[in-house]
Amino acid sequence: MLRHNLLFDPVKRPEITKDIEFDRYVEIHKNQTGPTSADAVESIKRQFYEAGAHASVENLDKIWGFVSPKVEENNGLAEFIRDYRGAESQYFFPWLINVFRSPATALEISYGAGPDLNGEWDEGILDTDDPIVPFVYDDPAFVYNRERQLYIADLAISVMEERAERDRSIRPKIVDYGAGRMAWMRRHGLLEMCYHYMYLGTSDIYAFDKDQTIKPEDLFIPRSLQDLGIKYKYGDFTSQLTNPDCRDADLIILGGVACYIPSDVFYGKIVPAIYGLLNEDGIFFFDLQTSTPCYRHSMDILDWQNINLPEDPVVVIDSVEKARKHLWDHGIKFSAEYKIDTFNKIPSAVMITMQKL
Ligand SMILES: C[S@@+](CC[C@H](N)C(=O)[O-])C[C@H]1O[C@@H](n2cnc3c(N)ncnc32)[C@H](O)[C@@H]1O
């Protein structure tokens, strides 16, 4: 079952209802739970070792050792691998490992980058005829990821430019919570831009992530983190909400992170704390994924940990508005703008930009 085949004709905002996608999702998935037959596991294993004929057996054993228990216990995952010809790919299984271990690294595949069966990082997957290529290109989660990174990059550029124009002596400050691999900077030509502002002595970027498999010093070669004005630290970002380094921020980014946080904690604790960290008219970006088949699929089949998946963009906007008005009554005043994922036929997320008033 290919995830992009689940899409329907484009829907306009008022036509979106939770059941068009949800009923179909349930229909398709109802036979996908339970263990995988021994024959199916064997066939995936055979294909995987054949595809890896050029890779080291030690590496293949390591990958298979990690993936096989998940395949054995989850027939949906076996079907997913079969439908995408994942076992024939040089990249699919290493990608799966990252889905389980390092979601931000797994997202790099949306730019055609990831580790191969030998564990070597390849930036040129899109230039190959590997079976993973259509998936990388079309999957709604990846289509949306590219849109989100571009959106954040634009936001960051406008904040840096606007602040630099206003007063060169004040360094614009950007805080990225759950920063992952900072794709918004790396994938959208911002490296030189940040270097430029750093050179002018006007940019400071604080990044935090709890994923210690990400090695920030490797991300921005040929520039060093210091050159770019980036301070990257490991840890739970919720313990950084009183960190003086994050105070007076011009832009605070939570890209692909809010869905992991229960909404009462998010609006009750995180948003008020972020309000306290922002500059006078600072901007807060976050996004919320919606309950599209692609994300439901990720949760069930890929074991994607997610606790807060609103049904559709209209529900997202209504609930953010409700929370915003409630915060307003408590003196926490933001204006808000919403951008629905426009690249997918069924919008898979809403991007929310709040500006402190
Ligand atoms: C879906 S990824 C998105 C990464 C990045 N913001 C992007 O847009 O590519 C979510 C990231 O948030 C991080 N994360 C989630 N909850 C976190 C927390 N409480 N503290 C720090 N990092 C967190 C995860 O480790 C992961 O790297």
PDBQT file of the ligand as one rigid body, heavy atoms in Angstrom, charges set to zero:
ROOT
HETATM    1  C1  LIG A 401      10.447  15.716  13.541  1.00  0.00    +0.000 C 
HETATM    2  S1  LIG A 401      12.001  16.198  14.135  1.00  0.00    +0.000 S 
HETATM    3  C2  LIG A 401      12.147  17.828  13.478  1.00  0.00    +0.000 C 
HETATM    4  C3  LIG A 401      13.550  18.356  13.569  1.00  0.00    +0.000 C 
HETATM    5  C4  LIG A 401      13.735  19.772  13.030  1.00  0.00    +0.000 C 
HETATM    6  N1  LIG A 401      13.083  20.772  13.861  1.00  0.00    +0.000 N 
HETATM    7  C5  LIG A 401      13.248  19.887  11.598  1.00  0.00    +0.000 C 
HETATM    8  O1  LIG A 401      12.309  20.658  11.341  1.00  0.00    +0.000 OA
HETATM    9  O2  LIG A 401      13.834  19.197  10.749  1.00  0.00    +0.000 OA
HETATM   10  C6  LIG A 401      11.637  16.522  15.841  1.00  0.00    +0.000 C 
HETATM   11  C7  LIG A 401      12.888  16.776  16.669  1.00  0.00    +0.000 C 
HETATM   12  O3  LIG A 401      12.495  17.256  17.953  1.00  0.00    +0.000 OA
HETATM   13  C8  LIG A 401      13.333  16.681  18.918  1.00  0.00    +0.000 C 
HETATM   14  N2  LIG A 401      12.608  16.744  20.191  1.00  0.00    +0.000 N 
HETATM   15  C9  LIG A 401      11.356  16.312  20.455  1.00  0.00    +0.000 A 
HETATM   16  N3  LIG A 401      11.013  16.577  21.730  1.00  0.00    +0.000 NA
HETATM   17  C10 LIG A 401      12.093  17.210  22.275  1.00  0.00    +0.000 A 
HETATM   18  C11 LIG A 401      12.379  17.746  23.565  1.00  0.00    +0.000 A 
HETATM   19  N4  LIG A 401      11.478  17.674  24.541  1.00  0.00    +0.000 N 
HETATM   20  N5  LIG A 401      13.575  18.339  23.759  1.00  0.00    +0.000 NA
HETATM   21  C12 LIG A 401      14.501  18.407  22.772  1.00  0.00    +0.000 A 
HETATM   22  N6  LIG A 401      14.296  17.913  21.544  1.00  0.00    +0.000 NA
HETATM   23  C13 LIG A 401      13.104  17.322  21.287  1.00  0.00    +0.000 A 
HETATM   24  C14 LIG A 401      13.598  15.276  18.390  1.00  0.00    +0.000 C 
HETATM   25  O4  LIG A 401      14.785  14.727  18.952  1.00  0.00    +0.000 OA
HETATM   26  C15 LIG A 401      13.742  15.538  16.902  1.00  0.00    +0.000 C 
HETATM   27  O5  LIG A 401      15.059  15.808  16.517  1.00  0.00    +0.000 OA
ENDROOT
TORSDOF 0
